[in-house]
């Protein structure tokens, strides 16, 4: 299972708590941090990590945490993967930077080839590599506007796309991502999405609602693109109803609108497919990659139909560090590890273990209103006791309590959702069933304390 080059882990794959959480050295480091790092750079858990391997984080006090966040979906192949380290180190010894738009190098080209191979669709594709997910979103919108000669950008409720000026305007949730940072980019239009747990609509019904809203409030012929997360990330791992996304794509195609799949969190084997779009039969015009693509190094990409990608003039795309050779070499190693270690199957295994365990918890605790997700991208939505089948009133306090309790016992788990009432499980594909079972036991104990 997992990284065959790293079968002997450098950190024991076990949970271990040896101090209070946070421990004294983390507390001291946090005091130093508060003096020099702005409060806007928030911290979910003030433990300071010294090393990590596989699915375990080790803090400066020697506590070992089961990592169910993977850097928010970044270390998908596991922390300090031997293949990634080997590839990055070899590249560091050869060349660290030239700027691809000045003097190019093979690693960038190879990543573009792999993305063309593994993104949905068998048509000619091209890729521009950039630094971050938000930068990928910005470039995709820019390319779509240039190709269509239109300006409108459509997004969905509960979407999250980044913290740049344009992507802040595209987000559904304002606080804390955009509060006080305006004015924002214009020509961004937000439409209702498919949220089966709350709206009860079929995919066709939800698509008709989304399309009707956009046609009435914007007009199809003023839209350059529709940007969707096949499975919404920060919005709470919302999986749309069957048929919803294909209907939106068909509408886009019929109206000359570029259909963009934001796969920044859901892509790169996270869901048991290279890209979550595959689960829905989607063939997007543009696909956005980031987070898990380079095993922890900063890299992102926009991959799409060659005729769309070629609409930008020479010099219109790029950036100083975009497609850095070290990060690109790491990305090639990630693709190889996914293939060689059959990590798509590992994602499916993780889903089976997590969902079975969470269903058992749901039979005990009525605050679990919904269990959803695909692969190693699973969430539970927490509601007020007794409201699951009626009002489905959000229960963010329970989420906060569970996250805090889990951390105190050596399990790092993340919250999510527009109303903060989602617990999300986003482990690396290196995590074992034993670690998942241990973590679920801690979540069980956390829920028991709420009674």
LUMDO-487786 format. One record per residue: y, x, z of N, C-alpha, C in turn. Coordinates in steps of 0.1 Angstrom, whole numbers, padded with zeros to 4 digits, always signed. Example, Ala and Ser with C-alpha at 12.3 -4.5 7.8 and 13.67 -1.06 7.14 Angstrom:
% LUMDO-487786
-0057+0132+0078-0045+0123+0078-0033+0132+0078-0022+0128+0071-0011+0137+0071+0000+0129+0079
This chain:
% LUMDO-487786
-0012+0008+0000+0000+0000+0000+0012+0009+0000+0023+0005-0007+0036+0011-0008+0035+0025-0013+0045+0034-0008+0047+0047-0014+0036+0057-0011+0028+0059-0022+0017+0068-0020+0021+0082-0017+0032+0086-0022+0037+0100-0018+0041+0101-0003+0043+0089+0003+0048+0089+0017+0038+0081+0026+0025+0084+0023+0015+0077+0030+0015+0081+0045+0019+0094+0047+0021+0099+0061+0036+0097+0064+0039+0087+0071+0053+0084+0074+0059+0094+0083+0072+0097+0081+0079+0107+0090+0083+0100+0103+0083+0087+0103+0086+0079+0116+0074+0070+0118+0069+0069+0130+0058+0060+0133+0063+0046+0130+0055+0038+0122+0059+0024+0118+0056+0015+0130+0064+0015+0140+0062+0007+0152+0076+0005+0158+0077-0006+0165+0089-0010+0173+0088-0003+0187+0100+0002+0191+0100+0009+0204+0114+0008+0210+0115+0003+0222+0128+0001+0229+0127+0010+0241+0136+0020+0242+0136+0029+0253+0148+0029+0262+0159+0022+0257+0171+0021+0265+0176+0006+0263+0186+0003+0270+0193-0010+0267+0199-0009+0253+0201-0020+0247+0206-0020+0233+0220-0026+0234+0230-0019+0229+0230-0005+0225+0228+0005+0236+0223+0016+0233+0221+0027+0243+0233+0035+0245+0233+0044+0255+0245+0051+0259+0251+0060+0247+0243+0066+0239+0249+0074+0228+0255+0065+0218+0249+0053+0215+0255+0044+0205+0268+0039+0211+0269+0036+0224+0281+0031+0230+0292+0042+0229+0288+0054+0231+0298+0065+0230+0303+0066+0216+0294+0066+0206+0298+0067+0192+0307+0055+0188+0304+0043+0194+0312+0031+0190+0326+0033+0195+0328+0039+0207+0341+0041+0212+0349+0050+0202+0342+0061+0197+0349+0070+0187+0352+0062+0175+0343+0053+0170+0345+0046+0158+0358+0037+0160+0359+0030+0171+0370+0020+0173+0383+0027+0172+0384+0040+0175+0396+0047+0174+0401+0051+0160+0391+0051+0151+0395+0057+0138+0390+0048+0126+0382+0037+0128+0378+0028+0118+0384+0015+0120+0390+0008+0110+0397-0004+0112+0387-0016+0116+0392-0025+0123+0383-0036+0128+0378-0045+0116+0385-0044+0105+0381-0051+0093+0367-0046+0088+0364-0034+0091+0350-0029+0087+0341-0033+0099+0336-0045+0098+0329-0051+0110+0315-0044+0111+0309-0047+0123+0296-0042+0126+0287-0053+0131+0276-0056+0125+0267-0066+0129+0260-0063+0142+0257-0050+0144+0250-0045+0156+0255-0031+0158+0261-0028+0169+0267-0014+0172+0257-0004+0177+0246-0003+0169+0237+0008+0171+0238+0018+0160+0238+0031+0164+0241+0041+0154+0228+0048+0150+0225+0047+0137+0212+0051+0132+0212+0066+0129+0202+0073+0134+0201+0088+0132+0191+0091+0120+0181+0083+0119+0171+0084+0108+0164+0071+0105+0157+0071+0094+0150+0059+0090+0139+0063+0080+0128+0055+0081+0117+0058+0072+0108+0045+0071+0104+0042+0059+0096+0030+0057+0104+0018+0060+0099+0010+0070+0106-0002+0075+0111+0000+0089+0114+0012+0093+0118+0015+0107+0131+0022+0107+0141+0018+0116+0153+0025+0118+0152+0031+0132+0157+0043+0134+0157+0050+0146+0172+0053+0150+0176+0048+0162+0190+0050+0166+0191+0063+0173+0204+0067+0177+0207+0080+0183+0201+0081+0197+0197+0069+0203+0191+0069+0216+0176+0069+0216+0170+0070+0204+0155+0070+0202+0149+0057+0201+0156+0046+0201+0151+0032+0199+0146+0031+0184+0135+0024+0182+0130+0022+0169+0130+0007+0166+0137+0003+0155+0139-0011+0151+0131-0014+0139+0124-0026+0139+0119-0031+0127+0130-0037+0119+0132-0031+0107+0143-0035+0098+0140-0046+0089+0146-0058+0092+0144-0070+0084+0156-0072+0075+0165-0062+0074+0177-0064+0066+0177-0054+0054+0171-0043+0055+0170-0033+0044+0184-0030+0039+0194-0028+0048+0208-0025+0043+0213-0037+0034+0209-0049+0037+0212-0061+0029+0206-0059+0015+0193-0057+0015+0186-0057+0003+0187-0044-0005+0191-0033+0001+0193-0021-0007+0181-0012-0007+0175-0010+0005+0163-0001+0006+0150-0008+0003+0150-0015-0008+0139-0024-0011+0125-0016-0012+0125-0004-0017+0113+0004-0017+0110+0011-0004+0118+0009+0006+0116+0016+0019+0126+0026+0021+0129+0029+0034+0139+0039+0038+0133+0053+0034+0141+0062+0030+0138+0076+0026+0124+0077+0019+0123+0069+0008+0112+0069-0001+0110+0084-0006+0098+0089-0005+0096+0103-0010+0099+0104-0024+0096+0094-0033+0099+0095-0047+0114+0096-0050+0121+0087-0042+0136+0087-0044+0142+0100-0040+0138+0105-0028+0143+0118-0023+0140+0129-0033+0128+0130-0037+0124+0141-0047+0132+0140-0059+0134+0128-0065+0142+0127-0077+0157+0131-0075+0162+0126-0064+0176+0128-0062+0179+0143-0058+0170+0149-0051+0171+0163-0047+0170+0172-0059+0161+0169-0068+0159+0177-0081+0172+0176-0089+0178+0164-0090+0190+0162-0098+0202+0169-0091+0202+0169-0078+0213+0176-0071+0214+0191-0074+0202+0196-0076+0201+0210-0080+0205+0214-0094+0206+0203-0102+0209+0205-0117+0224+0202-0120+0228+0190-0117+0242+0186-0120+0245+0173-0112+0256+0173-0105+0260+0162-0097+0270+0153-0103+0277+0158-0113+0288+0150-0120+0293+0157-0132+0295+0149-0143+0302+0154-0154+0312+0143-0159+0309+0130-0155+0315+0118-0161+0309+0115-0174+0301+0104-0174+0293+0101-0186+0302+0098-0198+0314+0093-0196+0322+0091-0208+0329+0103-0213+0327+0115-0207+0332+0127-0212+0321+0135-0218+0311+0139-0209+0299+0146-0214+0287+0139-0208+0279+0131-0216+0268+0123-0211+0256+0131-0207+0246+0124-0201+0234+0130-0196+0223+0120-0197+0210+0125-0197+0199+0116-0200+0196+0106-0190+0199+0108-0177+0195+0099-0166+0202+0086-0168+0214+0085-0172+0222+0073-0175+0214+0065-0186+0211+0072-0196+0204+0066-0208+0191+0060-0203+0183+0067-0195+0170+0063-0191+0171+0050-0182+0181+0049-0173+0183+0037-0165+0186+0025-0174+0195+0028-0184+0198+0017-0194+0185+0012-0202+0177+0022-0205+0164+0018-0212+0155+0010-0203+0154+0014-0190+0146+0006-0181+0151-0008-0178+0164-0009-0177+0170-0022-0175+0168-0031-0188+0170-0025-0199+0167-0033-0212+0152-0038-0212+0143-0029-0207+0129-0033-0207+0126-0044-0197+0132-0044-0185+0128-0052-0174+0136-0064-0172+0148-0065-0177+0156-0078-0176+0150-0088-0186+0151-0101-0183+0146-0111-0192+0151-0111-0206+0143-0114-0215+0147-0115-0229+0142-0103-0238+0138-0106-0250+0133-0095-0259+0142-0092-0270+0155-0095-0268+0165-0091-0278+0171-0078-0275+0179-0072-0284+0185-0059-0281+0195-0060-0270+0195-0051-0260+0204-0051-0248+0210-0038-0247+0222-0038-0240+0229-0026-0236+0234-0027-0222+0236-0016-0216+0240-0015-0201+0252-0006-0199+0261-0011-0190+0271-0002-0185+0268+0000-0170+0268+0012-0165+0266+0015-0151+0279+0017-0144+0279+0011-0132+0291+0012-0123+0287+0016-0109+0295+0014-0099+0293+0019-0086+0287+0008-0076+0292-0004-0078+0289-0014-0067+0287-0028-0074+0281-0037-0066+0279-0051-0071+0292-0058-0075+0302-0056-0066+0315-0063-0070+0320-0057-0083+0319-0044-0085+0323-0038-0098+0315-0043-0109+0302-0046-0107+0294-0051-0118+0299-0065-0122+0302-0073-0111+0307-0087-0114+0320-0086-0122+0330-0078-0117+0342-0076-0124+0340-0073-0139+0332-0063-0142+0329-0059-0155+0323-0070-0164+0314-0077-0158+0307-0088-0165+0317-0098-0169+0326-0102-0160+0336-0112-0163+0346-0106-0174+0349-0094-0173+0358-0088-0183+0352-0088-0197+0339-0084-0197+0332-0084-0210+0331-0098-0216+0327-0108-0207+0326-0122-0212+0340-0127-0217+0350-0124-0211+0364-0128-0216+0367-0121-0229+0364-0109-0230+0366-0102-0243+0358-0108-0254+0345-0111-0252+0336-0116-0262+0340-0130-0266+0343-0139-0257+0346-0153-0260+0361-0155-0263+0369-0146-0259+0384-0148-0261+0388-0161-0253+0381-0163-0242+0385-0174-0232+0388-0167-0219+0393-0175-0209+0397-0169-0197+0390-0175-0184+0385-0187-0186+0380-0194-0174+0367-0188-0169+0365-0188-0156+0353-0183-0149+0348-0194-0140+0336-0198-0142+0330-0209-0133+0320-0202-0124+0320-0207-0111+0311-0202-0101+0306-0215-0094+0297-0212-0084+0291-0224-0077+0294-0223-0062+0293-0235-0056+0295-0236-0042+0285-0227-0035+0289-0222-0024+0282-0213-0015+0279-0199-0021+0286-0196-0032+0284-0183-0039+0291-0172-0031+0285-0160-0033+0292-0148-0028+0291-0137-0039+0302-0131-0043+0302-0122-0054+0309-0108-0050+0316-0107-0039+0322-0094-0035+0335-0095-0028+0342-0083-0027+0354-0083-0019+0366-0077-0027+0364-0076-0040+0376-0072-0048+0385-0084-0051+0396-0083-0057+0405-0094-0058+0399-0105-0066+0392-0102-0078+0386-0112-0086+0374-0118-0078+0366-0110-0073+0354-0115-0066+0357-0123-0053+0368-0120-0046+0372-0128-0035+0375-0142-0040+0382-0143-0051+0385-0156-0057+0373-0164-0061+0362-0157-0064+0349-0163-0068+0341-0167-0057+0343-0162-0045+0335-0165-0033+0338-0180-0029+0328-0186-0023+0330-0199-0017+0336-0199-0003+0331-0190+0005+0335-0188+0019+0347-0179+0020+0358-0184+0026+0370-0176+0027+0369-0166+0038+0367-0171+0051+0367-0162+0062+0353-0156+0064+0352-0143+0066+0363-0133+0067+0367-0126+0054+0360-0130+0043+0361-0121+0031+0375-0121+0024+0382-0132+0025+0395-0132+0018+0406-0137+0026+0405-0140+0038+0415-0146+0046+0427-0136+0047+0439-0141+0042+0451-0133+0043+0453-0123+0032+0443-0122+0023+0444-0111+0013+0450-0116-0001+0454-0128-0002+0459-0133-0015+0473-0127-0018+0478-0131-0030+0472-0141-0040+0460-0135-0047+0452-0144-0052+0440-0140-0059+0440-0143-0074+0431-0137-0081+0430-0139-0095+0428-0153-0099+0434-0157-0110+0433-0171-0114+0422-0175-0123+0422-0187-0128+0412-0192-0138+0398-0191-0133+0396-0193-0120+0383-0193-0114+0381-0208-0109+0369-0214-0112+0366-0228-0110+0353-0229-0103+0353-0236-0092+0341-0237-0083+0335-0251-0085+0322-0251-0088+0315-0264-0091+0304-0266-0080+0300-0278-0078+0289-0280-0069+0276-0275-0074+0267-0270-0065+0255-0264-0069+0243-0273-0065+0231-0267-0067+0219-0274-0063+0215-0269-0049+0214-0277-0039+0210-0273-0026+0200-0284-0021+0188-0283-0025+0178-0293-0023+0177-0298-0008+0178-0290+0001+0177-0294+0015+0188-0304+0019+0199-0302+0013+0211-0311+0017+0214-0322+0007+0212-0319-0006+0217-0330-0015+0205-0339-0020+0193-0334-0019+0181-0343-0022+0181-0346-0037+0188-0338-0045+0188-0341-0060+0178-0334-0067+0173-0340-0078+0164-0332-0087+0172-0322-0094+0165-0312-0101+0173-0302-0108+0181-0309-0119+0176-0319-0126+0184-0325-0137+0196-0332-0131+0194-0339-0120+0206-0346-0114+0216-0336-0109+0212-0325-0103+0222-0315-0098+0229-0309-0110+0221-0306-0120+0228-0300-0132+0238-0309-0138+0234-0322-0139+0244-0332-0145+0257-0332-0136+0255-0331-0123+0267-0331-0115+0276-0318-0117+0269-0307-0118+0276-0294-0120+0284-0295-0133+0276-0298-0144+0282-0298-0157+0293-0309-0158+0291-0320-0153+0301-0331-0153+0314-0326-0146+0312-0319-0135+0324-0315-0128+0332-0304-0136+0325-0295-0142+0332-0285-0150+0338-0291-0163+0331-0300-0169+0337-0306-0181+0350-0314-0178+0350-0320-0166+0362-0328-0162+0373-0319-0157+0370-0309-0149+0381-0301-0143+0386-0289-0150+0377-0284-0159+0381-0272-0167+0381-0275-0182+0369-0280-0187+0367-0282-0201+0358-0270-0206+0347-0273-0212+0338-0263-0216+0344-0252-0225+0353-0256-0233+0358-0247-0243+0369-0238-0238+0372-0239-0225+0381-0230-0219+0374-0220-0209+0361-0221-0209+0353-0212-0200+0347-0200-0208+0350-0189-0202+0344-0176-0207+0329-0175-0202+0327-0178-0190+0314-0176-0184+0311-0185-0172+0298-0186-0169+0294-0192-0157+0285-0181-0150+0289-0178-0137+0283-0168-0130+0274-0175-0119+0261-0172-0118+0253-0179-0109+0244-0168-0102+0241-0170-0089+0230-0163-0083+0218-0171-0084+0207-0166-0091+0195-0175-0092+0190-0179-0078+0190-0171-0068+0188-0174-0054+0201-0169-0047+0208-0178-0041+0221-0174-0035+0218-0165-0023+0225-0154-0021+0223-0145-0011+0231-0148+0002+0243-0144+0003+0251-0147+0015+0253-0162+0018+0251-0170+0007+0252-0184+0009+0240-0190+0017+0230-0183+0019+0219-0187+0027+0205-0188+0020+0203-0180+0010+0190-0179+0003+0187-0193-0003+0197-0200-0009+0195-0213-0014+0188-0212-0027+0176-0218-0028+0168-0219-0040+0170-0232-0047+0175-0232-0059+0179-0244-0066+0166-0252-0070+0168-0265-0072+0157-0274-0076+0152-0270-0090+0140-0273-0092+0134-0270-0105+0142-0276-0117+0144-0268-0127+0151-0274-0139+0166-0272-0138+0172-0269-0127+0186-0269-0125+0192-0257-0133+0188-0245-0131+0193-0234-0138+0191-0234-0153+0179-0237-0158+0177-0238-0173+0186-0248-0179+0189-0259-0172+0199-0269-0178+0213-0264-0179+0217-0256-0169+0230-0250-0169+0230-0239-0181+0220-0232-0182+0219-0222-0193+0220-0228-0207+0213-0239-0208+0213-0246-0221+0227-0251-0224+0234-0257-0214+0247-0262-0216+0257-0250-0220+0255-0239-0213+0263-0227-0217+0261-0223-0231+0249-0222-0235+0245-0218-0249+0251-0227-0259+0250-0240-0256+0256-0250-0266+0271-0250-0267+0277-0244-0256+0292-0245-0256+0298-0231-0257+0290-0221-0261+0296-0207-0263+0300-0201-0250+0295-0204-0239+0298-0199-0226+0288-0188-0222+0292-0176-0218+0283-0166-0214+0277-0169-0200+0264-0169-0200+0256-0172-0188+0253-0159-0181+0259-0157-0169+0257-0145-0162+0249-0147-0149+0238-0139-0148+0230-0140-0136+0233-0128-0126+0239-0132-0115+0242-0122-0105+0229-0120-0097+0222-0109-0100+0210-0105-0094+0211-0094-0084+0224-0092-0079+0227-0081-0071+0218-0080-0058+0215-0092-0052+0207-0092-0040+0193-0096-0044+0191-0104-0054+0178-0110-0057+0169-0102-0067+0175-0092-0073+0169-0084-0083+0161-0072-0078+0155-0065-0087+0148-0052-0084+0136-0054-0075+0127-0064-0079+0114-0066-0073+0115-0074-0060+0127-0077-0056+0129-0084-0043+0120-0097-0042+0119-0104-0053+0113-0118-0052+0098-0118-0057+0093-0106-0060+0080-0106-0067+0080-0106-0082+0092-0106-0087+0095-0103-0101+0106-0093-0102+0107-0086-0113+0118-0076-0114+0131-0083-0111+0133-0095-0117+0145-0103-0115+0142-0117-0112+0149-0123-0102+0146-0137-0098+0147-0147-0109+0155-0144-0119+0157-0153-0131+0143-0157-0137+0134-0147-0136+0121-0150-0142+0113-0162-0136+0116-0164-0123+0109-0175-0116+0114-0189-0122+0125-0189-0128+0131-0202-0133+0131-0203-0148+0125-0193-0155+0125-0194-0169+0138-0191-0176+0146-0183-0169+0160-0180-0174+0160-0168-0182+0168-0168-0193+0170-0156-0201+0186-0155-0201+0192-0149-0191+0206-0148-0191+0212-0140-0202+0225-0143-0205+0232-0134-0215+0235-0121-0209+0239-0121-0196+0242-0108-0189+0235-0109-0175+0229-0098-0171+0222-0097-0158+0229-0085-0150+0232-0088-0137+0239-0078-0129+0229-0073-0119+0229-0059-0118+0220-0052-0108+0229-0044-0099+0224-0042-0087+0230-0033-0077+0220-0032-0065+0226-0030-0053+0218-0030-0041+0205-0022-0043+0194-0028-0045+0181-0021-0045+0178-0012-0057+0187-0011-0066+0184-0003-0079+0182+0012-0077+0188+0018-0067+0187+0032-0066+0183+0037-0052+0175+0029-0044+0169+0033-0032+0179+0037-0021+0191+0033-0022+0201+0036-0011+0213+0044-0017+0212+0049-0029+0223+0055-0035+0232+0045-0042+0245+0047-0043+0254+0037-0050+0253+0037-0065+0248+0026-0070+0247+0024-0084+0246+0009-0087+0252+0004-0098+0251-0009-0102+0252-0010-0117+0248-0021-0123+0249-0022-0138+0251-0036-0143+0256-0037-0155+0257-0049-0163+0249-0047-0175+0238-0055-0176+0229-0054-0188+0230-0067-0195+0231-0067-0208+0232-0079-0216+0230-0078-0231+0231-0089-0237+0229-0090-0252+0239-0079-0258+0233-0072-0268+0241-0061-0273+0254-0065-0280+0253-0077-0286+0266-0081-0293+0277-0085-0283+0273-0089-0271+0283-0092-0261+0288-0080-0255+0279-0071-0251+0282-0058-0245+0291-0050-0254+0289-0050-0267+0297-0042-0277+0310-0048-0280+0314-0059-0273+0327-0065-0277+0339-0057-0271+0336-0049-0261+0347-0041-0255+0349-0029-0264+0362-0025-0266+0365-0013-0274+0361+0000-0267+0359+0010-0274+0356+0023-0268+0367+0027-0258+0362+0031-0246+0371+0033-0235+0374+0021-0226+0370+0010-0230+0373-0003-0223+0363-0004-0211+0352+0003-0210+0343+0002-0199+0340+0016-0194+0337+0017-0181+0334+0029-0175+0341+0031-0162+0341+0044-0157+0347+0047-0144+0343+0061-0140+0350+0067-0132+0348+0081-0128+0334+0084-0124+0329+0075-0114+0316+0078-0108+0305+0069-0113+0308+0060-0122+0298+0050-0127+0286+0057-0134+0274+0054-0129+0262+0060-0135+0261+0075-0131+0266+0078-0119+0264+0092-0114+0250+0097-0116+0248+0110-0121+0235+0114-0124+0225+0115-0112+0230+0117-0100+0220+0117-0089+0216+0103-0086+0225+0094-0086+0221+0080-0084+0212+0074-0095+0215+0078-0107+0207+0074-0118+0193+0080-0118+0192+0092-0113+0178+0098-0112+0170+0090-0101+0177+0087-0090+0171+0079-0080+0166+0065-0085+0174+0059-0094+0171+0046-0099+0158+0047-0108+0157+0058-0116+0145+0060-0124+0133+0060-0115+0134+0067-0103+0123+0068-0094+0120+0055-0088+0130+0046-0085+0127+0033-0080+0119+0025-0090+0123+0025-0102+0115+0018-0113+0101+0023-0113+0099+0036-0112+0086+0041-0112+0077+0037-0100+0084+0037-0089+0077+0033-0076+0073+0018-0077+0082+0010-0082+0078-0004-0083+0066-0006-0092+0065+0001-0102+0054+0000-0112+0041+0007-0106+0042+0019-0101+0031+0027-0097+0024+0021-0084+0032+0015-0075+0027+0010-0063+0026-0005-0063+0028-0011-0074+0026-0026-0076+0034-0033-0065+0047-0030-0064+0055-0036-0054+0059-0050-0056+0057-0055-0069+0058-0069-0071+0048-0077-0063+0036-0072-0062+0026-0078-0054+0029-0077-0039+0035-0066-0035+0039-0065-0021+0049-0075-0017+0058-0079-0026+0068-0089-0023+0061-0102-0021+0051-0105-0029+0043-0118-0027+0035-0118-0014+0030-0106-0011+0023-0105+0002+0032-0108+0014+0044-0103+0013+0054-0105+0024+0058-0119+0025+0060-0126+0014+0063-0140+0014+0052-0148+0021+0039-0145+0017+0028-0153+0024+0028-0151+0039+0030-0139+0043+0030-0136+0058+0041-0142+0065+0053-0141+0059+0065-0146+0065+0065-0161+0066+0062-0168+0055+0062-0182+0054+0052-0188+0063+0040-0182+0064+0030-0188+0073+0034-0187+0087+0040-0175+0091+0045-0174+0104+0056-0183+0108+0065-0185+0098+0077-0193+0101+0073-0208+0101+0063-0212+0093+0058-0226+0094+0052-0228+0108+0045-0218+0114+0040-0220+0127+0051-0222+0137+0062-0214+0136+0073-0216+0145+0080-0229+0143+0081-0234+0130+0087-0247+0128+0079-0258+0135+0066-0257+0136+0058-0267+0143+0061-0267+0158+0067-0257+0163+0070-0256+0177+0085-0259+0180+0094-0256+0171+0108-0257+0174+0115-0265+0163+0121-0277+0168+0127-0286+0158+0140-0281+0153+0145-0270+0158+0158-0265+0153+0156-0259+0139+0144-0256+0135+0141-0251+0121+0141-0262+0112+0152-0264+0104+0153-0275+0095+0147-0272+0082+0147-0260+0077+0142-0257+0064+0137-0242+0063+0127-0240+0056+0121-0226+0053+0122-0225+0038+0128-0215+0033+0129-0214+0018+0131-0199+0014+0129-0197+0001+0130-0184-0004+0118-0180-0013+0119-0169-0019+0108-0164-0027+0106-0149-0025+0094-0144-0024+0091-0130-0022+0096-0125-0008+0102-0114-0008+0107-0108+0004+0122-0112+0006+0124-0124+0003+0138-0130+0004+0136-0144+0010+0134-0145+0023+0130-0157+0029+0141-0160+0040+0143-0173+0042+0153-0177+0052+0149-0190+0059+0154-0192+0071+0153-0205+0078+0167-0210+0081+0168-0223+0079+0181-0229+0082+0179-0236+0096+0188-0233+0105+0187-0239+0119+0197-0250+0120+0192-0261+0126+0200-0273+0128+0200-0277+0143+0209-0286+0147+0209-0290+0161+0196-0297+0164+0191-0296+0176+0179-0303+0180+0179-0317+0177+0168-0322+0170+0167-0336+0167+0174-0341+0155+0181-0332+0148+0189-0336+0136+0183-0332+0123+0172-0325+0123+0166-0320+0111+0164-0329+0100+0159-0341+0103+0157-0351+0093+0168-0361+0091+0179-0359+0099+0190-0369+0098+0203-0362+0093+0211-0358+0103+0224-0352+0099+0223-0338+0094+0212-0331+0099+0210-0317+0095+0223-0309+0099+0228-0312+0111+0240-0305+0116+0237-0290+0119+0246-0281+0113+0243-0267+0115+0243-0263+0129+0235-0252+0132+0234-0247+0146+0236-0232+0146+0249-0228+0143+0251-0213+0143+0250-0206+0156+0252-0213+0167+0250-0207+0180+0236-0202+0182+0226-0210+0178+0212-0206+0179+0209-0194+0171+0215-0193+0159+0213-0181+0150+0219-0169+0158+0231-0170+0163+0237-0159+0170+0228-0154+0182+0223-0164+0189+0214-0161+0201+0202-0154+0196+0196-0158+0185+0183-0153+0180+0185-0138+0175+0196-0137+0168+0199-0123+0162+0201-0113+0174+0209-0118+0184+0212-0109+0195+0199-0106+0203+0191-0116+0206+0179-0114+0213+0169-0104+0206+0168-0107+0193+0159-0099+0185+0164-0084+0185+0177-0082+0184+0182-0068+0185+0178-0061+0198+0180-0069+0209+0177-0063+0222+0162-0059+0223+0153-0065+0215+0139-0062+0215+0135-0053+0204+0144-0048+0196+0140-0038+0186+0137-0044+0172+0143-0056+0169+0142-0062+0156+0155-0065+0150+0158-0059+0139+0171-0061+0132+0169-0072+0122+0176-0084+0124+0175-0095+0115+0190-0100+0112+0192-0105+0101+0206-0109+0097+0208-0124+0097+0221-0127+0098+0225-0141+0096+0230-0143+0082+0233-0155+0079+0238-0158+0065+0243-0173+0065+0248-0177+0054+0251-0191+0052+0266-0194+0054+0270-0204+0047+0284-0208+0047+0288-0212+0062+0279-0218+0069+0282-0222+0083+0275-0213+0093+0270-0202+0089+0265-0192+0098+0252-0197+0105+0245-0206+0099+0233-0212+0105+0220-0208+0099+0220-0197+0092+0208-0192+0084+0204-0179+0091+0191-0178+0093+0185-0165+0097+0177-0160+0084+0181-0148+0079+0175-0144+0067+0166-0132+0069+0155-0131+0062+0145-0121+0063+0145-0113+0050+0149-0101+0050+0151-0093+0038+0145-0079+0040+0133-0079+0043+0127-0066+0046+0124-0057+0034+0122-0045+0036+0118-0036+0024+0103-0040+0021+0099-0036+0009+0086-0039+0004+0076-0029+0010+0081-0020+0018+0072-0010+0025+0067-0016+0038+0072-0027+0043+0069-0033+0056+0054-0038+0056+0047-0035+0067+0034-0040+0068+0033-0054+0074+0021-0060+0072+0019-0073+0079+0020-0072+0094+0015-0061+0099+0015-0059+0114+0030-0059+0119+0039-0052+0112+0053-0052+0116+0059-0066+0115+0056-0073+0104+0061-0086+0102+0056-0096+0113+0043-0095+0117+0038-0103+0128+0044-0100+0141+0046-0087+0144+0053-0083+0156+0067-0089+0156+0075-0088+0145+0088-0093+0144+0089-0108+0146+0079-0115+0140+0079-0129+0142+0076-0133+0156+0068-0125+0163+0066-0128+0178+0079-0127+0185+0087-0117+0182+0100-0116+0189+0109-0128+0185+0109-0132+0173+0117-0144+0169+0112-0156+0177+0099-0157+0179+0093-0168+0187+0098-0168+0201+0098-0156+0207+0103-0154+0221+0118-0158+0221+0126-0154+0211+0140-0157+0211+0142-0172+0210+0134-0179+0202+0136-0194+0202+0132-0201+0215+0122-0195+0221+0118-0201+0234+0129-0200+0244+0137-0190+0244+0148-0188+0254+0159-0199+0252+0159-0206+0240+0169-0216+0237+0166-0229+0243+0154-0231+0248+0150-0244+0253+0156-0246+0267
